Amino acid sequence: MYRLLFSLTVILGIQSCNSQHSTPEVIKTAEDIPALSFNVAAVLPHDTLSFTEGFLFHNGQLYESTGSPQDMEQTRSVFGPVNLQTGKIDIKGEIDRKKYFGEGIAFFNNRIFQLTYQNQICFVYDEKTLKKIGQYNFSNKEGWGFTKDSTCLIMSDGTDVLTYLNPDNFQVVKKLHVTANNYAVENVNEPEYIHGYIYANIWPTDKVIKIDPATGNIVGKFDFSELKQRALGRNPQSMETNGIAYDPATDKIYVTGKMWPFIFQIEFNH
């Protein structure tokens, strides 16, 4: 997603001038959430023209979807598998950047679902032919990120809500409110389902939270700012962390960010 920032979340210990969560009590609750540690196991290349919006594995292959801000003419709204030797996307689908801004993608039942940012449209493609076979409209004001569990697509929309959707008709199954000790946490983005938990970026920071899908409670948080600093050292145009992908075949986890020159394979207890 790409927009002006109107609020930041309490969970990160960051306050904006119009935040309603600015009391010492709230700051204390943020400190109660465990900080999670990680190690960098490998560093791979990433295309610095990729304005990352979606990041996931499917059938052992890393996929990425990107957006295309109008003030960055070099960017495109595309998706496809990532070449781990070059970091570039083998483009399998693209939408008109003059009409749409590409967001997260998900695979479900031989279909690819691609969110758009503010058009309230999800495009659907046949996984084998890559032909567009339909689209769904949704009522959320914006579309941000996608993941899934065994039965539902799970969409983030920049609020504190994760929307569970029936992949066969895009009807809402339920909504999960993300909270830190009963305080709503907004700007939830780019979710990833890993071993029974949902991990998600908090835009526009370098924080990733660990969410219990049974309750919506945040049970842990990562700070990937050191990874962003490494990215900035190579490419000063690197932006926030935005992408966490889990490969169940190898039990490996990868992290990147918008226009980063690197993809980091990280290790942590999960």
C-alpha positions as CSV (number, residue, x, y, z in Angstrom):
1,M,0.0,0.0,0.0
2,Y,1.0,3.6,-0.6
3,R,-0.7,6.5,1.1
4,L,-0.2,9.4,3.5
5,L,0.2,8.3,7.0
6,F,-2.5,9.5,9.4
7,S,-1.9,7.2,12.3
8,L,0.7,4.9,13.7
9,T,0.2,2.0,16.1
10,V,0.7,1.9,19.8
11,I,2.3,-1.5,19.7
12,L,5.4,0.0,18.1
13,G,5.8,2.6,20.7
14,I,5.3,5.3,18.0
15,Q,2.8,8.1,18.5
16,S,1.4,10.6,16.0
17,C,-0.1,13.9,16.9
18,N,-3.7,12.7,16.3
19,S,-3.3,9.3,17.9
20,Q,-5.9,8.5,20.5
21,H,-3.5,6.0,22.1
22,S,-0.9,8.3,23.7
23,T,-1.2,7.6,27.4
24,P,1.6,6.2,29.5
25,E,-0.6,3.1,30.2
26,V,-0.7,2.3,26.5
27,I,3.0,2.6,26.2
28,K,3.4,0.2,29.1
29,T,1.2,-2.4,27.4
30,A,3.3,-2.1,24.3
31,E,6.3,-3.1,26.4
32,D,4.5,-6.2,27.6
33,I,4.6,-7.7,24.1
34,P,7.7,-10.0,23.8
35,A,10.4,-8.9,21.3
36,L,11.3,-11.8,19.1
37,S,14.9,-12.5,18.0
38,F,16.1,-13.8,14.7
39,N,19.3,-14.7,12.8
40,V,20.2,-14.0,9.2
41,A,21.0,-17.3,7.5
42,A,21.5,-16.1,3.9
43,V,21.3,-12.9,1.8
44,L,19.9,-13.1,-1.7
45,P,19.4,-10.4,-4.4
46,H,16.2,-8.5,-4.9
47,D,15.2,-6.1,-7.7
48,T,15.4,-2.5,-6.5
49,L,12.6,-1.7,-9.0
50,S,10.2,-4.0,-7.1
51,F,7.8,-2.0,-5.0
52,T,6.9,-5.0,-2.9
53,E,3.3,-5.6,-1.9
54,G,2.9,-9.4,-1.8
55,F,5.6,-12.0,-0.9
56,L,4.8,-15.7,-0.6
57,F,5.8,-19.3,-1.5
58,H,3.7,-21.6,-3.7
59,N,4.8,-25.1,-4.7
60,G,8.3,-24.4,-3.6
61,Q,8.6,-21.2,-5.6
62,L,8.9,-17.7,-4.2
63,Y,6.4,-15.3,-5.7
64,E,6.2,-11.5,-5.4
65,S,3.6,-8.9,-6.4
66,T,4.3,-5.2,-6.7
67,G,2.6,-1.9,-6.8
68,S,3.3,1.2,-9.0
69,P,3.1,4.6,-7.4
70,Q,2.2,7.3,-10.0
71,D,5.3,9.3,-9.0
72,M,7.6,6.3,-9.6
73,E,7.2,5.8,-13.4
74,Q,9.8,3.0,-13.3
75,T,7.5,0.8,-11.2
76,R,4.9,-1.7,-12.4
77,S,2.0,-3.6,-10.9
78,V,3.0,-7.1,-11.6
79,F,3.3,-10.6,-10.1
80,G,5.2,-13.7,-10.8
81,P,7.9,-16.1,-9.5
82,V,11.2,-14.6,-8.3
83,N,14.5,-15.7,-9.7
84,L,16.6,-16.2,-6.6
85,Q,19.8,-15.8,-8.6
86,T,18.9,-12.3,-9.8
87,G,16.0,-11.2,-7.6
88,K,13.9,-10.3,-10.6
89,I,10.3,-11.3,-11.1
90,D,9.4,-13.5,-14.1
91,I,6.3,-11.5,-14.8
92,K,3.2,-13.7,-15.2
93,G,0.5,-11.0,-14.7
94,E,0.3,-7.2,-14.9
95,I,-2.5,-4.6,-14.5
96,D,-2.7,-1.2,-16.0
97,R,-0.8,1.1,-13.6
98,K,-2.9,4.1,-14.8
99,K,-6.0,2.4,-13.5
100,Y,-4.9,0.1,-10.7
101,F,-2.4,-0.3,-8.0
102,G,-1.4,-3.9,-7.4
103,E,-1.3,-5.2,-3.9
104,G,-1.1,-8.7,-2.3
105,I,-1.7,-12.0,-4.1
106,A,-2.8,-15.5,-2.9
107,F,-3.1,-18.9,-4.4
108,F,-6.1,-21.0,-3.7
109,N,-7.7,-24.0,-5.5
110,N,-5.8,-23.5,-8.8
111,R,-6.5,-19.8,-8.9
112,I,-4.4,-16.7,-8.3
113,F,-6.1,-13.8,-6.4
114,Q,-4.7,-10.3,-6.9
115,L,-5.9,-7.4,-4.8
116,T,-6.0,-3.8,-5.9
117,Y,-5.4,-0.9,-3.5
118,Q,-8.4,1.5,-3.9
119,N,-10.5,0.0,-6.6
120,Q,-12.2,-2.5,-4.3
121,I,-11.5,-5.2,-6.9
122,C,-9.8,-8.6,-6.6
123,F,-8.7,-10.0,-10.0
124,V,-8.8,-13.8,-10.4
125,Y,-6.5,-15.8,-12.7
126,D,-6.3,-19.4,-13.7
127,E,-3.1,-20.7,-12.2
128,K,-2.1,-22.9,-15.2
129,T,-3.0,-20.6,-18.1
130,L,-2.5,-17.3,-16.2
131,K,-5.6,-16.0,-18.0
132,K,-7.8,-13.6,-16.1
133,I,-11.0,-15.6,-15.4
134,G,-12.9,-13.1,-13.3
135,Q,-13.0,-10.6,-10.6
136,Y,-14.6,-9.9,-7.2
137,N,-15.7,-6.7,-5.6
138,F,-15.2,-6.2,-1.9
139,S,-16.6,-3.7,0.6
140,N,-13.4,-2.9,2.5
141,K,-12.3,0.6,1.6
142,E,-8.8,-0.6,0.5
143,G,-7.0,-3.9,-0.3
144,W,-3.5,-4.4,1.1
145,G,-2.2,-7.9,1.8
146,F,-3.3,-11.6,1.4
147,T,-2.6,-14.9,3.1
148,K,-4.7,-18.0,3.7
149,D,-5.4,-20.8,6.0
150,S,-6.8,-24.2,5.0
151,T,-10.3,-22.9,4.1
152,C,-10.2,-19.1,3.7
153,L,-8.4,-16.2,2.1
154,I,-7.3,-13.7,4.7
155,M,-7.1,-10.1,3.6
156,S,-5.6,-7.0,5.3
157,D,-6.9,-3.6,4.5
158,G,-4.8,-1.1,6.5
159,T,-7.0,-1.1,9.5
160,D,-6.9,-3.3,12.6
161,V,-9.1,-5.9,10.8
162,L,-8.2,-9.1,9.0
163,T,-11.1,-10.2,6.8
164,Y,-11.6,-14.0,6.2
165,L,-13.1,-14.6,2.7
166,N,-14.7,-17.6,1.0
167,P,-12.4,-18.3,-2.0
168,D,-15.3,-19.6,-4.0
169,N,-17.5,-16.4,-3.9
170,F,-15.5,-13.9,-1.9
171,Q,-18.1,-13.6,0.7
172,V,-17.0,-12.5,4.2
173,V,-16.7,-15.5,6.6
174,K,-15.5,-13.5,9.6
175,K,-13.5,-10.5,10.7
176,L,-10.6,-10.7,13.1
177,H,-9.6,-7.6,15.1
178,V,-5.9,-7.3,15.8
179,T,-5.2,-6.1,19.3
180,A,-2.4,-5.4,21.7
181,N,-3.8,-6.0,25.2
182,N,-7.3,-4.8,24.1
183,Y,-6.0,-1.8,22.1
184,A,-6.7,-1.9,18.3
185,V,-3.5,-2.0,16.2
186,E,-4.0,-0.4,12.8
187,N,-2.0,-0.4,9.5
188,V,-1.8,-4.2,9.5
189,N,-0.2,-5.2,6.1
190,E,1.3,-8.2,4.1
191,P,0.2,-11.1,6.3
192,E,1.8,-14.6,6.2
193,Y,0.4,-17.7,7.9
194,I,3.2,-19.7,9.6
195,H,2.6,-22.7,11.9
196,G,-0.7,-21.6,13.2
197,Y,0.1,-17.9,13.6
198,I,-0.3,-14.9,11.3
199,Y,2.7,-12.7,10.9
200,A,2.2,-9.2,9.4
201,N,4.0,-6.0,8.7
202,I,2.9,-2.8,10.3
203,W,3.0,-0.1,7.7
204,P,5.1,2.0,7.3
205,T,7.5,0.7,9.9
206,D,10.1,-2.1,9.9
207,K,8.1,-4.0,12.6
208,V,6.4,-7.4,12.1
209,I,3.9,-8.7,14.6
210,K,2.9,-12.3,15.5
211,I,-0.9,-12.7,15.8
212,D,-2.9,-15.4,17.4
213,P,-5.7,-16.1,14.9
214,A,-7.9,-17.5,17.6
215,T,-8.1,-14.2,19.4
216,G,-6.5,-11.5,17.3
217,N,-4.0,-10.8,20.1
218,I,-0.4,-9.9,19.3
219,V,1.9,-12.3,21.0
220,G,5.2,-11.1,19.7
221,K,7.0,-8.6,17.5
222,F,10.1,-8.4,15.4
223,D,12.1,-5.3,14.6
224,F,13.7,-5.6,11.2
225,S,15.2,-2.1,11.1
226,E,18.7,-3.5,11.0
227,L,17.8,-5.3,7.8
228,K,16.5,-2.0,6.3
229,Q,19.7,-0.3,7.2
230,R,21.6,-2.9,5.3
231,A,19.3,-2.3,2.4
232,L,19.8,1.4,2.5
233,G,23.5,1.0,2.6
234,R,23.3,-0.5,-0.9
235,N,20.3,1.3,-2.3
236,P,19.4,4.7,-0.7
237,Q,15.9,4.5,-2.2
238,S,15.0,1.5,-0.2
239,M,11.8,2.0,1.7
240,E,10.0,0.1,4.6
241,T,10.0,-3.6,5.3
242,N,7.2,-5.2,3.4
243,G,7.3,-8.9,2.8
244,I,7.6,-12.0,4.8
245,A,7.4,-15.4,3.0
246,Y,7.4,-18.9,4.4
247,D,8.4,-22.0,2.5
248,P,6.7,-25.0,4.2
249,A,8.8,-27.4,2.0
250,T,12.1,-26.3,3.5
251,D,10.8,-24.5,6.7
252,K,12.6,-21.4,5.6
253,I,11.5,-17.8,6.0
254,Y,12.4,-14.8,3.8
255,V,12.0,-11.1,4.4
256,T,12.4,-8.1,2.1
257,G,11.1,-4.6,1.6
258,K,10.0,-2.1,-1.0
259,M,12.9,-1.5,-3.5
260,W,15.4,-3.3,-1.3
261,P,18.5,-4.8,-3.0
262,F,18.3,-7.9,-0.7
263,I,16.1,-10.7,0.3
264,F,17.1,-12.0,3.7
265,Q,16.6,-15.6,4.8
266,I,16.0,-15.5,8.5
267,E,15.8,-18.0,11.3
268,F,13.7,-17.9,14.4
269,N,11.7,-20.2,16.6
270,H,8.3,-20.7,14.9
